[in-house]
Amino acid sequence: MVMAAAAVPRAVLMLGGGVLADRLGPRRVVIGSDAVRCAVVLAVAFSLVFAAPGLGLLVAVALVFGAVDALFMPAVGALPPRITGRSQLARVQGMRALAIRIGNTTGPPLGGFAMGVGGAAAAFALAGTLFAVSLVLLTAVRLAPPPADEPAGAVPDAERASPWRDLTDGLRYVRRHRLLRPLLLSGALSEFALNGPLNVGLVLLAGERGWGASGMAWIVSAFGAGAALSALAVTVLGRLPRAGLVQPAALLGASAGIAAVGLAPTLGGAVAAAGASGLVGSVSGGLSSGLVQTAADPAYLGRVTSVTSLSAFGVSPLSYPLFGAAAAAWGTGFVYALCGVLGTLGAAVALASPAVRRAELPRTRTVRAGGRAARAGSGAGG
């Protein structure tokens, strides 16, 4: 119930969050939404000093967080092109993915330790403190000024006064874009295919095969380690040639790895398949984000990011009950194979597009200035 309470407003408001990010600027929306999250968590920590946590309180917090996430996610996704050159976007995505993996690894033990020491109030106080630190860091971020030229085909200022017109304009922009349309459709299919096996299927699989909680932990750890390793590689390399071909090829590998997790007869085989899937899947996700941010017009980037966020955090949770019902009817291993086929379909959508196959991340060229070599990103788009 708590998870559903967060998912519903997140899905309903996500596209509107993209409009707000483009109208007000991503930095302002990111800082404002993070400040709300910090205040809510600290208020809950204070209230828990005097009262026991109840389901009603948790649902209320989840509703607020779901609504605020719908603003935060599109805005934070629109930040990278304003804080770095286009040639560094893949490296930034690698660093972001690596930071998320580190946070996902260290956060739960910290929260559990705080719960053990001081109960729920201490856990919420720790989370609120971390939000406060993140807020200070975000206020230190400085953005490049937005481009002076209005994008081609943009709606006149008088008509842009309507947020609804901004929303429909953004969706029309995505639908007509030769690169963004297949990339976002491919991403939506892959998110729907891979989230169910990773978030629901592992529980069912570990129970059916007798691997227990420790076996499930090994599989999750292997996937996370593979994803972190590839994120580190992308961070170091900065750019992979033929990104438009590598991205769907990596998605094919990730889909095959997910199918292999469900079909592996032994725990060792499932762990190895999960590690391989995380390794290539993170490459696919990082390259996809880099290509989207490179190709999208800055004036539409918040709305474009809201579409990708909606597929990842709004629509894909629908796969959880569908996966459970399908596993009950046909068996968990068979549904893992079906999800692998659906992920392969997502890769096929990308490969079928000439724009995706030809897409490249911008190169970093070396120029001479004052007798010293300087690095400069090319201005080429995706």
C-alpha positions, -999 to +999 in steps of 0.1 A: +000+000+000+028+024+008+046+016-024+014+021-044+007+054-027+041+067-039+037+052-074+003+067-083+011+105-080+046+099-095+030+084-126+002+109-129+023+140-124+056+130-141+048+146-175+037+178-157+070+178-139+088+179-172+068+209-183+076+227-150+113+219-154+113+235-189+093+265-178+111+274-145+145+259-152+158+226-139+180+240-111+151+258-094+128+228-096+155+204-083+164+226-053+128+233-045+117+196-046+147+185-026+140+211+001+104+198+004+117+162+008+141+173+034+115+192+054+090+163+052+115+137+064+127+159+093+091+167+103+083+130+104+115+123+125+103+150+150+068+136+152+081+101+158+098+112+189+063+116+205+043+090+186+047+055+171+048+052+133+016+041+118+004+031+083-015+064+078+017+084+084+038+063+060+011+065+033+010+103+037+048+105+034+047+082+003+021+104-014+042+135-008+073+118-020+056+104-051+044+139-061+078+155-054+096+127-073+075+136-103+090+171-102+126+161-092+133+133-117+126+152-150+145+183-136+176+164-124+176+145-158+177+179-176+208+192-156+238+174-172+237+192-206+237+225-186+267+216-164+291+199-189+299+197-226+281+173-248+313+152-252+312+145-215+276+134-211+283+097-213+310+101-186+285+120-164+259+093-168+285+067-158+294+087-126+257+091-118+250+054-122+280+046-101+269+070-074+234+054-074+249+020-070+270+032-041+240+048-025+219+017-029+246-004-013+254+018+017+219+033+024+201+002+037+228-007+062+229+029+075+192+030+078+192-004+096+219+007+120+199+039+128+168+018+134+186-005+157+202+023+177+173+048+180+142+034+163+122+049+134+128+085+146+166+081+143+163+065+109+141+094+096+165+119+112+194+103+094+176+104+061+166+140+067+202+149+075+214+133+042+187+152+023+200+184+040+235+176+028+223+170-007+204+203-007+236+222+002+255+204-026+227+212-051+227+249-043+265+249-052+257+237-087+261+264-114+245+260-148+255+274-182+230+299-195+202+285-217+206+289-254+195+322-267+178+309-298+143+295-296+141+259-310+127+255-345+090+247-344+085+261-309+052+275-299+050+314-298+053+329-263+017+340-262+006+304-267+032+289-245+014+305-215-006+273-213+011+244-195-012+220-213+001+234-246+037+230-234+029+194-225+014+185-259+041+204-277+067+183-259+050+150-267+047+161-303+084+169-303+093+134-290+069+117-315+084+135-345+121+132-335+138+104-356+162+095-329+143+101-297+112+083-307+128+048-312+152+053-283+124+061-258+101+033-271+130+008-268+137+021-233+101+017-222+099-019-235+132-028-218+122-012-185+089-031-186+107-064-194+135-062-169+120-046-138+096-075-131+123-102-130+146-080-109+121-068-084+095-096-081+109-126-099+140-130-077+118-135-046+097-162-064+128-178-080+147-181-047+117-196-030+110-222-058+146-233-062+153-234-025+181-208-027+167-188+002+174-152+011+211-157+009+209-170-027+187-140-037+212-117-021+240-132-041+221-127-074+212-091-065+248-084-055+261-098-087+238-077-108+248-046-088+285-053-090+283-058-128+264-026-132+288-007-110+318-021-129+304-010-163+295+024-149+330+029-137+343+018-172+320+044-189+332+070-165+368+064-173+364+059-210+340+088-215+330+078-250+323+046-268+325+046-306+294+035-326+272+043-296+240+038-316+249+002-324+265-006-290+235+005-270+209-020-285+236-047-287+242-043-250+204-044-244+203-077-263+230-090-239+212-078-208+179-094-220+196-127-227+212-125-192+179-119-175+163-149-193+193-170-183+188-161-146+154-177-146+165-207-166+197-214-148+195-248-130+220-238-103+226-208-080+261-203-094+247-201-130+221-176-119+247-154-102+269-155-132+240-146-155+229-117-133+264-103-132+267-104-170+233-088-174+242-060-150+275-054-168+260-049-202+227-035-191+244-006-174+263+002-206+230+002-226+213+025-201+243+049-199+246+052-237+209+056-241+208+085-216+238+101-232+223+099-267+189+113-255+205+142-237+228+149-267+200+148-293+172+166-274+168+203-278+176+220-244+142+238-245+125+204-244+149+184-223+127+184-191+097+171-210+118+145-228+133+133-195+098+131-180+088+106-207+119+084-199+112+087-162+076+078-167+085+046-184+111+037-157+093+048-125+057+052-135+046+025-160+072-002-154+059-010-118+028-023-136+049-052-146+051-064-109+016-077-106+016-089-142+048-108-136+034-124-105+002-135-121+020-149-152+045-168-130+016-183-110+000-194-143+030-205-164+059-209-141+086-184-131+113-197-154+090-195-185+081-159-176+118-150-172+122-162-208+092-142-220+107-111-204+140-118-222+121-119-255+104-085-246+137-070-239+150-083-272+120-066-289+131-034-273+166-038-288+151-046-322+131-014-321+163+006-317+182-015-343+154-010-368+159+028-368+186+041-391+189+072-369+198+051-339+222+029-358+241+060-371+240+079-337+273+089-322+282+106-290+301+139-297+339+136-299+363+154-277+389+171-299+423+186-289+429+222-298+460+243-294+458+276-275+488+296-263+512+267-269+492+244-246+469+216-255+433+221-244+403+197-245+372+210-262+339+192-269+325+192-304+292+210-309+277+181-329+244+168-318+232+132-317 
